[in-house]
Amino acid sequence: MKNKPTQQDVARLAGVSRATVSYVLNKRETENAIPHETTERVWAAIHELGYVPNQQAQHLKRQSTNRICVILPRLGIPANDLMIQAQRKYLAEQDYSIIIAVGDTYEHVLKLVTQVRAGLADAVYLSIGYGSIREIDTILDQLKDINVPVIVNADVEPTVDYDVSWITEESGAYEAIEYLIKQGHRRIAFMGHNIAQLESYGRYRGYLRAFSDYGIIVQPEYVRAGLDQREQAYQTVQEFLDMKISPTAIFCTSDINALTAISTIQHRGFTVPDDIAVIGFGNISEGQYAYPRLTTVGPIEHTFDETASLMLHRLTATQQISPTKVIQKWQLIVRESA
């Protein structure tokens, strides 16, 4: 079996020292004053020989993995997909890759944080703002002295141990419910996904606060949570429609559930919004092509550039900035479904 080419083989073919090959591979040509022509010759030799660097050895030498770990509560959340795309765009410039891990329980998140401490990644983006985990404070305590950059997606304040990325979900939910109330609705249902502590969840707090400010009593039979699957949302809307006094509007904490609500209402022979108004949350692209188009809460334009830029800065900058909270403004976007 033919031996794999080594750095020494590359150096011999390029007519340079092995140290020069190492500098080129580790992108340290400038600090070592290596001419551009020499760098090109080294890369030509690498490609001609088919040399593949030993990444594990490089990482041990540099005490770096050249990757970040993104911990998500679950897969399939459209906003998180866009966030990952932004991270890839920025981090690719520095040859960082991304590991995506699911931390859907307190235990899973702690295990992943422990693995990061043990050298899994050079940084971590931790999303615990989806409402499915109760022990947020305990998890945040585990980030103390973790010694890698951390961005937390949760409604908390940044510290020396982590930065924060968060959306204005409570005010956005309030704006949506207030809009429905001003349209004359009083029987407004709440359809939430899997939420560990409903009363502390921003989207539900906005719902409650709007009811309180307008002197409307919340009807418990109109409040449903734990709807992570479209089948669950479908069944819940069926139950609403079968009530003796059914809601006149439905506020969903995700656009996917809102789109399911619209199709279920129409299948039953009712119209949206004339019989029942529907508002979603997230502003995913599918909402613009629904019939009727989905009224939702979300950003006018989905962009996570500021968060991705912050992560890159934490990984590469020699002078660090103060703990930072990146706030994305999400607001009511009125279309035809409400």
C-alpha positions as CSV (number, residue, x, y, z in Angstrom):
1,M,0.0,0.0,0.0
2,K,1.4,3.4,-1.0
3,N,2.4,5.5,2.0
4,K,0.5,8.7,2.6
5,P,2.4,11.9,1.7
6,T,3.9,13.8,4.6
7,Q,4.8,17.4,5.3
8,Q,8.4,16.5,4.5
9,D,7.4,15.2,1.1
10,V,5.6,18.6,0.5
11,A,8.6,20.5,1.6
12,R,10.9,18.5,-0.7
13,L,8.7,19.0,-3.7
14,A,8.2,22.7,-3.0
15,G,11.9,23.2,-2.3
16,V,11.3,24.7,1.2
17,S,11.8,23.8,4.8
18,R,9.3,21.7,6.7
19,A,8.7,24.7,9.0
20,T,7.7,26.8,6.0
21,V,5.1,24.2,5.1
22,S,3.8,24.3,8.7
23,Y,3.5,28.1,8.6
24,V,1.6,28.0,5.3
25,L,-0.8,25.3,6.6
26,N,-1.4,27.2,9.8
27,K,-1.8,30.6,7.9
28,R,1.2,32.1,9.6
29,E,3.0,33.2,6.4
30,T,2.7,36.9,7.1
31,E,4.2,36.8,10.6
32,N,7.1,34.7,9.3
33,A,7.7,36.9,6.2
34,I,7.1,34.1,3.7
35,P,6.9,35.4,0.1
36,H,3.6,35.0,-1.7
37,E,5.4,33.0,-4.5
38,T,6.7,30.5,-1.9
39,T,3.2,30.1,-0.4
40,E,1.8,29.4,-3.9
41,R,4.6,26.8,-4.5
42,V,3.8,25.1,-1.2
43,W,0.1,24.9,-2.0
44,A,0.9,23.5,-5.5
45,A,2.9,20.8,-3.9
46,I,0.1,20.0,-1.5
47,H,-2.4,19.6,-4.3
48,E,0.0,17.6,-6.5
49,L,0.8,15.1,-3.7
50,G,-2.8,15.0,-2.4
51,Y,-1.4,15.8,1.1
52,V,-4.0,15.9,3.9
53,P,-2.9,17.6,7.2
54,N,-3.3,15.6,10.4
55,Q,-6.0,17.8,11.9
56,Q,-5.8,16.1,15.3
57,A,-2.1,16.8,15.6
58,Q,-2.5,20.4,14.5
59,H,-5.3,21.0,17.0
60,L,-3.2,19.5,19.9
61,K,-0.3,21.7,18.9
62,R,-2.3,24.9,18.7
63,Q,-4.6,23.8,21.6
64,S,-7.5,24.6,19.3
65,T,-10.2,22.5,17.5
66,N,-11.1,25.1,14.8
67,R,-14.8,24.4,15.5
68,I,-17.7,25.8,17.5
69,C,-20.5,23.8,19.0
70,V,-24.1,25.0,18.4
71,I,-26.5,23.5,21.0
72,L,-30.1,23.7,20.0
73,P,-33.3,22.6,21.9
74,R,-34.4,20.8,18.8
75,L,-33.9,20.7,15.1
76,G,-36.2,22.2,12.5
77,I,-36.6,25.7,14.0
78,P,-36.3,28.0,10.9
79,A,-34.6,30.9,12.8
80,N,-31.9,28.6,14.1
81,D,-31.2,27.4,10.5
82,L,-30.6,31.0,9.5
83,M,-28.4,31.6,12.5
84,I,-26.2,28.7,11.6
85,Q,-25.9,29.9,8.0
86,A,-24.7,33.3,9.3
87,Q,-22.2,31.6,11.6
88,R,-20.9,29.5,8.7
89,K,-20.5,32.6,6.5
90,Y,-18.4,34.5,9.1
91,L,-16.4,31.6,10.6
92,A,-15.4,30.1,7.2
93,E,-13.1,33.0,6.8
94,Q,-11.0,31.6,9.7
95,D,-11.5,27.9,8.7
96,Y,-13.9,27.1,11.6
97,S,-16.4,24.4,11.2
98,I,-19.7,23.9,13.2
99,I,-20.9,21.0,15.3
100,I,-24.7,20.9,15.8
101,A,-25.9,19.2,18.9
102,V,-29.4,18.8,20.4
103,G,-29.8,19.7,24.0
104,D,-33.5,19.2,24.6
105,T,-33.3,18.4,28.3
106,Y,-31.4,19.9,31.2
107,E,-29.2,16.7,31.4
108,H,-28.4,16.8,27.8
109,V,-27.3,20.4,27.9
110,L,-25.1,19.9,30.9
111,K,-23.4,16.9,29.2
112,L,-22.7,19.0,26.2
113,V,-21.3,21.9,28.2
114,T,-19.0,19.4,30.0
115,Q,-17.8,18.1,26.6
116,V,-17.0,21.7,25.6
117,R,-15.0,22.1,28.8
118,A,-13.1,19.0,27.9
119,G,-12.1,20.4,24.5
120,L,-15.0,19.6,22.1
121,A,-14.9,23.1,20.6
122,D,-13.3,26.5,20.8
123,A,-16.7,28.3,21.4
124,V,-20.3,27.5,21.9
125,Y,-23.7,29.0,20.9
126,L,-26.2,27.7,23.4
127,S,-29.9,28.2,22.7
128,I,-32.0,27.8,25.8
129,G,-34.6,30.5,25.0
130,Y,-37.2,28.2,23.4
131,G,-38.9,27.6,26.7
132,S,-38.5,23.8,27.0
133,I,-35.9,23.8,29.9
134,R,-36.7,24.9,33.5
135,E,-33.2,24.9,35.0
136,I,-31.8,27.9,33.0
137,D,-30.0,29.4,36.0
138,T,-28.2,26.2,36.9
139,I,-27.1,25.8,33.3
140,L,-25.8,29.4,33.3
141,D,-23.8,28.7,36.5
142,Q,-22.1,25.9,34.6
143,L,-20.7,28.4,32.1
144,K,-18.6,30.2,34.7
145,D,-14.9,29.9,33.9
146,I,-15.6,27.7,30.9
147,N,-12.7,29.6,29.2
148,V,-14.2,29.6,25.7
149,P,-16.4,32.2,24.1
150,V,-20.1,31.5,24.7
151,I,-23.2,33.2,23.3
152,V,-26.4,32.3,25.1
153,N,-29.8,32.6,23.4
154,A,-32.0,33.4,26.3
155,D,-33.7,36.3,28.0
156,V,-30.9,37.0,30.5
157,E,-28.2,39.6,31.0
158,P,-24.7,39.0,29.7
159,T,-21.8,38.4,32.1
160,V,-18.1,38.0,31.8
161,D,-18.7,34.3,31.1
162,Y,-21.1,34.7,28.2
163,D,-22.7,37.1,25.7
164,V,-26.4,37.0,25.0
165,S,-28.5,37.0,21.8
166,W,-32.2,37.5,22.3
167,I,-35.4,38.5,20.5
168,T,-38.1,40.9,21.8
169,E,-40.6,38.1,22.0
170,E,-42.7,39.4,24.9
171,S,-43.3,42.8,23.4
172,G,-43.9,41.2,20.0
173,A,-46.6,38.9,21.5
174,Y,-48.1,41.8,23.3
175,E,-48.4,43.8,20.1
176,A,-50.1,40.8,18.4
177,I,-52.7,40.3,21.1
178,E,-53.3,44.1,21.4
179,Y,-53.9,44.2,17.6
180,L,-56.5,41.4,17.9
181,I,-58.2,43.1,20.8
182,K,-58.5,46.4,18.9
183,Q,-60.0,44.4,16.1
184,G,-62.8,43.5,18.5
185,H,-61.6,40.0,19.6
186,R,-62.1,38.9,23.2
187,R,-62.0,35.1,22.8
188,I,-58.3,34.7,21.8
189,A,-56.8,31.3,22.1
190,F,-53.1,30.6,22.8
191,M,-51.4,27.7,21.1
192,G,-47.8,27.1,22.4
193,H,-45.2,24.5,21.7
194,N,-43.4,22.5,24.5
195,I,-42.9,25.0,27.3
196,A,-41.5,24.0,30.7
197,Q,-42.7,27.0,32.6
198,L,-45.6,28.7,30.8
199,E,-45.9,31.6,33.1
200,S,-42.3,32.6,32.6
201,Y,-42.3,32.2,28.8
202,G,-42.0,35.6,27.0
203,R,-44.6,34.9,24.4
204,Y,-47.2,33.8,27.0
205,R,-46.2,36.8,29.2
206,G,-47.0,39.1,26.4
207,Y,-50.4,37.4,25.9
208,L,-51.2,37.7,29.6
209,R,-50.1,41.3,29.8
210,A,-52.2,42.4,26.9
211,F,-55.3,40.7,28.5
212,S,-54.6,42.4,31.8
213,D,-54.1,45.9,30.3
214,Y,-57.4,45.7,28.5
215,G,-59.3,44.1,31.4
216,I,-60.0,40.8,29.7
217,I,-60.1,37.6,31.7
218,V,-58.0,34.7,30.3
219,Q,-60.1,31.6,29.7
220,P,-58.1,28.5,30.6
221,E,-59.8,26.3,28.1
222,Y,-58.4,28.5,25.3
223,V,-54.8,28.1,26.5
224,R,-52.9,25.0,25.1
225,A,-49.2,24.1,25.2
226,G,-47.0,21.2,24.4
227,L,-47.8,21.3,20.7
228,D,-44.5,20.5,19.1
229,Q,-46.0,18.3,16.3
230,R,-48.4,19.5,13.5
231,E,-50.7,16.6,14.4
232,Q,-51.1,18.1,17.9
233,A,-51.8,21.5,16.5
234,Y,-54.4,20.0,14.1
235,Q,-56.1,18.2,16.9
236,T,-56.1,21.3,19.2
237,V,-57.8,23.5,16.5
238,Q,-60.4,20.7,15.9
239,E,-61.2,20.9,19.7
240,F,-61.4,24.7,19.6
241,L,-63.9,24.5,16.7
242,D,-66.0,21.8,18.5
243,M,-66.4,24.0,21.6
244,K,-69.9,25.4,22.3
245,I,-68.3,28.9,22.4
246,S,-65.2,28.7,20.2
247,P,-62.4,31.3,20.0
248,T,-62.6,34.1,17.4
249,A,-58.9,34.3,17.1
250,I,-55.9,32.0,17.6
251,F,-52.4,33.2,18.6
252,C,-49.7,30.6,17.8
253,T,-46.2,30.7,19.2
254,S,-44.8,29.3,15.9
255,D,-45.7,29.9,12.3
256,I,-45.8,26.2,11.6
257,N,-48.7,25.7,14.1
258,A,-50.4,28.9,12.7
259,L,-50.3,27.5,9.1
260,T,-51.7,24.2,10.4
261,A,-54.5,26.2,12.2
262,I,-55.4,28.0,8.9
263,S,-55.6,24.8,6.9
264,T,-57.6,23.0,9.6
265,I,-60.1,25.9,9.9
266,Q,-60.6,26.0,6.2
267,H,-61.0,22.2,6.0
268,R,-63.8,22.5,8.4
269,G,-65.6,25.0,6.2
270,F,-64.8,28.2,8.1
271,T,-62.9,31.2,6.7
272,V,-59.8,33.0,7.9
273,P,-60.0,35.7,9.1
274,D,-63.7,36.3,8.8
275,D,-64.7,33.4,11.2
276,I,-61.4,33.0,13.0
277,A,-58.3,35.2,12.8
278,V,-54.9,33.5,13.1
279,I,-51.5,35.0,14.0
280,G,-48.2,33.1,14.1
281,F,-44.7,33.8,15.4
282,G,-41.4,33.6,13.5
283,N,-42.0,35.1,10.0
284,I,-40.9,32.1,8.1
285,S,-41.1,32.4,4.3
286,E,-43.9,29.9,3.9
287,G,-46.2,32.3,5.7
288,Q,-46.0,34.7,2.8
289,Y,-47.3,32.1,0.4
290,A,-50.1,30.7,2.5
291,Y,-53.8,31.5,1.6
292,P,-54.5,33.8,3.2
293,R,-51.0,35.1,3.8
294,L,-50.0,34.7,7.5
295,T,-50.0,37.6,9.9
296,T,-47.1,37.0,12.2
297,V,-44.6,38.3,14.7
298,G,-41.0,38.3,13.6
299,P,-38.1,40.3,12.1
300,I,-38.8,42.3,8.9
301,E,-35.5,40.7,7.6
302,H,-34.0,37.6,9.2
303,T,-30.4,38.4,9.9
304,F,-28.0,37.0,12.4
305,D,-24.9,38.8,11.1
306,E,-24.4,40.8,14.4
307,T,-24.4,37.6,16.5
308,A,-22.1,35.8,14.0
309,S,-19.8,38.8,13.9
310,L,-19.7,38.8,17.7
311,M,-18.7,35.1,17.8
312,L,-15.9,35.7,15.3
313,H,-14.6,38.7,17.3
314,R,-14.5,36.6,20.5
315,L,-12.5,33.9,18.7
316,T,-10.0,36.1,17.0
317,A,-9.7,39.5,18.6
318,T,-6.7,40.3,20.9
319,Q,-8.7,43.1,22.6
320,Q,-12.0,42.0,23.9
321,I,-15.2,44.1,24.3
322,S,-17.5,44.2,27.4
323,P,-20.2,41.5,27.8
324,T,-22.7,42.1,25.0
325,K,-26.4,41.6,24.5
326,V,-27.5,41.4,20.8
327,I,-31.2,42.3,20.7
328,Q,-33.3,41.4,17.6
329,K,-36.5,43.4,17.3
330,W,-39.4,41.2,16.4
331,Q,-42.7,42.9,15.7
332,L,-46.2,42.4,14.4
333,I,-46.3,41.9,10.6
334,V,-49.9,42.3,9.4
335,R,-51.1,40.3,6.4
336,E,-54.4,38.8,5.5
337,S,-54.9,36.1,8.2
338,A,-55.8,38.6,10.9
